[in-house]
């Protein structure tokens, strides 16, 4: 990184990924800063900059030697698991500063030496105290998966499990008979249960009483009069519960029933073609059900406005994925069990490129990854009434 790039960073001020420090003396504090960066998206610490004014203070030769030793000790001995930083000394005019590069962690959550987890919060940092947030950090590093969380109050033997539905799926997919006495083995091998207890994936796919097993995971669907999400007056609403295939069918029907139908040269008595292609509705709704964050105890939201349809999924895009990447067909699977089994259960033949296919068929779709609010929004624009034949 050269002096001009540093000056541009300084001019832009402190952010989630850039922090200024005039000097460093306290090894505990700098270790906490490293933990916060590592648990978020990584970033840079510029040492030798007044953090209140952005003025370049600079460092002496002795400061540079001392701080580099302190940084190395902090990263190795005061952070669990240790992180690997890099430092550069950059001359700006007559002054020298240290640029510390901290990568995003691969073994989250990192903690300080006292076991405290820190995250970046704007240009500052904060402690992580909720189990839900810790779980999401573990998930982001591949150490924990929400869909594999065992539901301790469930059982595959006491009416919580749809045996007939599983039997139909198993025999159709694997072309062999499904024996009830081997059910625990089948479910364990498919990663749907452990010790005769369903996990989240097993309950969402084959559970009998989802309101008991997974009460937080449903769809809230609302049909509004206008285009403002804050309107309290709406046409109708529905809480769509059940297994994923039930939620998919009911969610699909809810959206479809609110759309205009186009005749497009068909006979007057024909049912017409929905203003938004049905394949697009299918792909984006299935995407929400399969790839939402099941560590977040909240429902998927469907809003049908006059000018658009919105599908809001709990959880930001996983593993640093961006809106531009998903529009190019790049994907990273958050829930691999659901993604592998659901196409057979939902009778849906997506190959994982649903967003790309949707854009090719209907380009008027916007994707918004709200990292701060931990949600992913899909906005499907409806054709103007004046443009409908």
N, C-alpha and C positions, 0 to 999 in steps of 0.2 A: 504494500500500500504506500503510495507516494504522498508528498506534501499537499498537492492540490486536492487529492481525494480526502485527506484528513481535514483540510480547511472547509470542504463542502459539508462533511459530517458535522463539524463544529458549528457551521452556519445554520444547520437544520435543527440544532439543539438535541437534548437528550430524548431518547425514545425507548420503546420496549427492547430494542436491539443495540442501542448505543448509550453508554454511560460515561460521564466525566468524573475524574477525581484529581484533586490538586496534588495529593501525595498519598502514600499508603504506609501506615504504621501498625495497624491492628490486624493481625492475621485472622482472627475470628470473623471480623466483619467482611474482609475480602473473600474468605472462604464461603460465607453465606451468599455473597453476590455471585460467585461462581456457580453455586448450587442452583440459584434462581435462574440464571441464564441457561444452564445445562438442562434443567427440567422444563424449560419453555422452548424457545427456538434457537438457542445459542445467541451469540452477539459479541460486541466489542466493548472493552473498557479502555478509555484513553486516559492515561495517567500523566499529569503535568498540565491539566486544564482546570481552571476555576469553574466548578459546577454551577455556580450562581450567575456568572457573567459570560462564560465561554471564553474568557481571556486565556491566552497561552502563557502559563507561568514558567514552564520548563523544569528540567531536573538537572542536578549536578551529576558528575560522573559517579560520585560516591552513592547518590540516591539510586542511580540506575543499577549499580551492582547489588546494593542492598535489596531493592524492590524485586529484582529478578529472583534472588534467592528466596525471598519471602513468598513470592507467587508460586514457585516450584514446591515449596514445603506445604503451602496451603492446599494446592491441588492434589497433592499426594497423601498428606497425613491428616488433613482437616476436612476432607470430603469423602463420603462413603456412597457408592464405590468411587475410587479415585477417577479423576477426569484428566484428559490430556490436552493441555493448553499450549499455545504458541505465543511467543512475544517478539516484537520488533521494536527497535529504537529508530525513530524517524526524526530527522532534523527539519524544523520549520523556521526559516530565517536564522536567527542566532540561538534559538532554543531547541532542546531535544526533549521528546516525549516518548513514553512507552505505549505501544498498542498491544493489548492483550486480546487474543482471539480465543473464544470459548465455544466449542462445538455443541450442538444439541446432543444430549446424552442418549446413549444406546442401552443403558441399563437403569432406566427410571423406575422409581424415583430416587434420585441422589439426595443425600442428607448431609447436614453439617456433622461435626464430631459428636454432637449431643443427640443425634438422631432426628433433628427437626428438618422437615421438608419445606423448601422455599420455592416460590414461583415469582416470575416477574409480574408486576401489576403497573402497567404503564411504564414510566421511567423509574419507578420504585420497585420494591419487592414486598411480599407478604408471606406469612406462614400458611401452610396447608393443614387444616384440622379436620376436614370432613372425610369420612370413609369413602364416600362417593367419588370425591376428587382424587383421592389416593388410588382408587381402583382404576380410574381413567388413565392415570399416569402409568400404572402397571400395564394396562392394556396397550398403551401407545408404544411400549418397549417390547411387546410380545411376551410378557411374563404372566398375563392374566387375561382371560376372555370372558366377557359377560355371558355369552350364550352357554358356557360350560359351568356356570354357577349352579350348584346343586340346590334344589328346593327341598329343604329338610322336612317340610310338612307334607310332602307328596309321597306317593307310592304307586308302583306299577301294578299293584295287586288289589287296591281297595276302591276302585271306581274312578281313579283320577286319569286313567289311560284308556284310549279308544283302541282296543285290541283289533277289532274288525277293520278299522281304517288302516292301521299299521300293517295288518296281514295282507290287505289288498295292495298296498304300496310295495311291500317286500316281494311278494310273488310276481307282481308285474315287472318290477325293476330287475330282480335277480333271477327270474325264471326258475324258481325252485320253491318247494312247499315250505310254509312257515309253521313251525311247531310251537305250540303254546309253552311247553316245558322248557324250550330253549330261548324264550323271550329275553331273560336277563342277559344272555350272551349276545343276542342280536343287538340289543340296545346299547350295551357297553361297547361293542365293536364299532357301532355307528356313532359313538360319542353322544348318545341321547340320554343316558342314565348312568348312575354309579351306585352300586350297593342297593339296587332295587328302588332308587329314588330318581325321579326325573330331574334333568337339568332344565335351564330356561329354553334351550332349543327343543328338547323333547316335549315340553309342555306346550310351546307355541305351535308345534307341528301336529302333535297327537294327543294333547291334553283333553280331558273330558269337561272339566269345569275351570275354564281359564280365569274367570272372575275370582275364583279362590286361589288358583295357583300363581297367576301373574296379573294381578288386578290393575297394575299401572300401565300395561302395554295394550292399548286399544287405539281406535281412531276417533277423534272428535271432528265431526263434519258439520259445517254451517253454510247455509245459503243466504247471502245478504242481498239487500235491496239495491245498494249502490256500490261504491268502490272504496269506501273508507272502513278499515278494519276496526276502528274504534266505535263504529255505530253499534248501539245497544239494541236497535230494532232490526230484526232479521226475519226472513221468510220462514225458515225452518232450521232445525238442528237435530243431530242424532249422534249418540254414542254407539260406535260400532265395535262390538266385542266378539270374542270367539278365537278360534285358532287362526293362523295366518291365512289359510285358504278362505275361511269364512269372512275375515276382515277384507281380504282382497275383493271377493265377489260383491260384498255389500258396499264397499268403498267405490268400486267401479260403477255399480248401479247408481249410487248417489250422484256421482259426477255426471254420468251420462244422462240421467233423468232431468238435469238442470240445463243442459245444452240445447241450443237451437238445432233443428234438423233441416238440412239443405236438400232440395229436390234435385238440383243439378241435372235437369233433362229427364228425370224419371217421371213416371205417371203421377197424376195428382193424388192418387190413393196410395202411393208407396209410402213406406215408413220414413224415407229420407236418410241422408248421410249426416252424422254428427259434425258440427262445425269444427271440432277438434278431432283428428283421426283417432279411432279407438285404439290403434296400436300404440300411440303416444301415451294415452291414458294408462294403458296396461303397463308399459315399460316403466313409466315414472312412478306409478303407485307401487309396483313390485320392488323397484329400487328403494323406495322409502321403507317398505316393510323388511327387506332383507339386510339393508345396510345402515339402518339407524343405530344409535348408540344405546344398547340395552343396559348400560350402567346408569343411565339417566331415567329416573322414575317419572316419566311424563308420556303423554299421548302424542301420536302423530296428528297434525292438524290439517284438515282440508277446508279451504275457504273458496266458495264459488261466488265471485263478484260479477258485476255487470260487464266488466272489461277484461277479466282474467280469472284464471283458476290458480290457487296457490296450494302447494303441498309442503308443509313444514315438518322436517324430521328432527327429533332430538339428537344433538351431537354434531359437531363440526366435521368436515372432511378428515378422514384418518391419515396419519403418517405423512403430514406435510403436503398432501395432495392439494392442488389448486383448481379453481374453476376452469382455467384455460386447459389444464391437463385433462380433466374429465371430458371436455368438449372435443378433445382429440382421441378419445377412446381409451386413455390411460386409466387404469383402475387399481385399487388396492382393497382387498377384501377384509372387512372388519369382522364379519361373522361367517367363517368358512363352512361351518356345519350347515347353517341355514342355506347358504348359497349353493351347496352341493346337493341338498335333498329337496328343497322347496320347489324347484322346477317340476319335479315329478308330482308333488303333492298339489301344487297350484295349477297343474296342467298348463304350464307356461314354458315356452321354449326359448327363453332368452339365453344368449351365450356370453353374457357379461358386458356386452357393449350396448346396452339399452339406451343410454344417453346419446351416444353417437348416432344410433339408428333413429332415435326420436328427432334429433336435429336435422338429419337428412330428409325426413318426411315432413317436418313442420318446424322451420327455423325460428319461429317467434317464441322462443323459450329463453328465459333468463335464469341464471344460477347465482345464488348469493350465499357465500360461506361466511356466516357470522361467528367468528371465533370467540369474541368476547361473550356473546350470549349462548354459545354452545348449541348452535342449530344451523341447519342447512335448508335453504328455501329454494323451491322451484316455482317460477312464475310462468304460466302458460297463457299467453295473450289470446283473448277471444277476438275473432274478426269483428270489425265494426258492423253494426246492424245495417248500415247503408251499403255495405259491401256484400251482404248476403243476398244471393239471387232470389 
